[in-house]
Amino acid sequence: MIYLSLGSNLGNRFMNLRTAISKLSKFFDCKKSSTVVETDAILPPTAPDDWNLPYLNTVIAGNSDSDPFTLFGQIKNIEKEMGRIADAPRWSPRIIDIDILYYNDEKISDERLTVPHREIKNRDFLRHLLKNIGCEISSDDSYKAINYFTLDPKLVGIVNVTPDSFSDGGNFFDPAAAIRHADDLYRGGACVIELGAQSTRPGYTEIPPSEEIARLGEILEQTKHINCIGIDTYFDDVVKYVIKKYDLKWINDIKSQLSADSVKLIADSGAKLVVMLRGADIAQLKNLTERMHNLGIKRENTVVDPGIGFGKSKRENAEIIKNISRIKEMGYEVLFAHSRKSFISSFSKAEAADRDAETLAISNFAAEQKSDYLRIHNVRDHMKFFVAKHFLENV
């Protein structure tokens, strides 16, 4: 078995790890992955203060047809592709750092490559992560990281910039509160932070696009550093304004009614577009997604939301939950947007703001059905749950 470590402490660390693992998959067959731990940067006493950025670290185990030195070269190419500067000072922050820890039972001592990696004995977190995926190595069981995360499933954190959303209306209507919450969701492990300035709760009163833009403006300005911001909207004017001004990663067309011009703008930006299945017939999805493709949205940038709870009966919601695999078979990523929704009242008496336990149970089922994204309010509890589950599945 080959063991690789990956670390990042610059930019969007979660995205960097996911991107690196995706690139590695072209020549590395991953069989196991550890949880992700956040650790302090290891620095010399003379390091500048701005180098003191915490790392996210993970370990993956698998096989490769590449020999050790070819694998080493392939890894260096990935680091270069992702923007790591080859001659940057040692210990300085880095977008990605990938190391070969073990290559089967081989021992290599070369000026380019040392296997097993010489730092394993000096890095508690590496030994901890190796043990985490069943590598027999001495490790201190009392080791504690700053934080623990997992990369899958991908969590979409919700920031309702409204006074009247059904479960947290008003909590983040103030721009400062919304910005703090977005940052908290990001640090908690969300891969997308979705801002919504238009309430779509039952009985909502629609606001015009100009007001939606006004609600979003300051928040978008102050969250540029997060680099995983998206919005949900169904107004062309909103899309056309924000997509030209901000580097958004995600547009959730919550009514699947954006104009051709808006869709083309999204396609040109490279953002992912979420399309919602309004009815209960999954067969309708073909026409919806074909329109997006014809307007330039790539298949890999198309995310399907089955639309659970939107005017659907209990039976229809149950069918959607069971048929995530059918959408996956069509080659699309799936977003499951179920958090605290009213359909939960068919089996729970809890008020909307108190439905996190029920939401988590559905999230677990959706993840087992291979849903790619979970759109949720409570990111931290979801992360803790899936970290524990990931650990138990990989020991």
Secondary structure, 3 states (H helix, E strand, C coil): CEEEEEEECCCCHHHHHHHHHHHHCCCCEEEEECCEEEECCCCCCCCCHHHCCCEEEEEEEEECCCCHHHHHHHHHHHHHHCCCCCCCCCCCCCCCEEEEEEECCCCEECCCCEECCCCHHHCHHHHHHHHHCCCCCCCCCCCCCCEEECCCCEEEEEEECCCCCCCCCCCCCCHHHHHHHHHHHHHCCCCEEEEECCCCCCCCCCCCHHHHHHHHHHHHHHCHHHCCEEEEECCHHHHHHHHHHCCCCEEEECCCCCCHHHHHHHHHHCCEEEEECCCCCHHHHHHHHHHHHHCCCCHHHEEEECCCCCCCCHHHHHHHHHCHHHHHHCCCEEEECCCCCHHHHHCCCCCHHHCHHHHHHHHHHHHHCCCCEEEECCHHHHHHHHHHHHHHHHC
